[in-house]
């Protein structure tokens, strides 16, 4: 069935997914959810495939109502969600009645929250993704008064004998803390203590990268670095001082020394960093980084299994994403 | 003499390949050939490949492969399977100077040339596309050696219009979309470069040649909304 979602309040919110990887060869960044893991968790909680479009709310509050009953989950920075005035936990599968206002408060810690709804949100796709890209001039930024069209197989819980279940799935909240980095190609050209300092996140940061104010590591080499591809998470040392940490909207090539690269797990943590936050780095080996990623991925897989069981035992297993449009 | 490859970890999901060879051209040819070989026969878990002047950045999914397997695929890549496609030439009309090339006089001055000498040299050269970078498949090109490097702006512009023809160092680029940028603007083409329905966005590839031709305001206006195409 088709459901209309009415955006009631939007500070900075956009329709988002996991981006368009694989186009670096033509200078296009992958973009997508800044905290991709939180986005995967939200979609998994509502029974969607992890990469379905959802709403990314950045550093602000967001509220919506729907024209029919929907299944909703909020992950990332948000600690709780208000549904029709009742406080509900974040990181949980919530049944939302038609017309009930769902409100995600501006985050007290962390920066981005993700609001997933069971089904498929219609949104214009470019190169296989709905993710905003300001350079490509694509994306759907949301304002109060906007509507989103959702196609879903969920039609409410209408079993005469079962009450509306309260799910206890408890997806983890966004992790904060030190940013894990592995060695970058030019690390040896800097002192061993190059990343030991504390950095302040400049408000001039955006989806392209975080500007960090703090100690500027001293480079021993002076060889020119020709423009070359740079990974998301690269910790660059620009000539103007401080550090630059590249996020998913980065320019694909650059010519600055790279002293470290944030681990795949930590790139998502960077998506939760607030302007003026203090940031520190922890050195990791590639093996440690991949082990942490594997642990996180198995936890996500285990959550998907629990969601499947919960939806099936509630008599609504048919809402699970089977890869076909609802 | 064949090139030597230095392959190092570039994060938990990437590798950086630095091509070592005494000749610059050979470094570029090898870097591009690695990218072409990986595109032809992608190893499992490959996510993205960015080949530039003498480096290749390879991104992969660390849950389905690892540094060693991707490194093996790079070192084992068959670089000589096909001849590279023949270079094509694209003619790009440019309205030099004025509001569309606000840095023309200043750049010429820095190079010890008059504005018309700079235009003459820029428009008479063959500019080879070395790679397509950000934003949106911008062609990074080199051509004639200037007497000195063209310095970038101290304070980059926040919005460079699409079609702007820009110089930096010994390189030339054409901004394909509006974006911030610190390169020096000497003119603007009315042609559109980007077609968002194309998977590779633009018609040119590394190795193709752009030739610039000066046009006047009337011709510039006539060509507005035309798309860039290779010469017949």
Interface residues (C-beta under 8 A of the other chain):
Chain A: X21 X22 X23 X24 X25 X26 X27 X28 X29 X30 X126 X127 X135 X136 X137 X138 X182 X183 X184 X185 X226 X227 X228 X229 X230 X231 X233 X234 X250 X251 X252 X253 X258 X261 X262 X263 X264 X286 X289 X290 X293 X294 X297
Chain B: X8 X9 X10 X11 X12 X13 X14 X16 X35 X39 X47 X48 X49 X50 X51 X52 X53 X54 X55 X56 X57 X59 X62 X63 X66 X67 X131 X132 X133 X134 X135 X136 X137 X138 X140 X177 X178 X179 X196 X199 X200 X201 X202
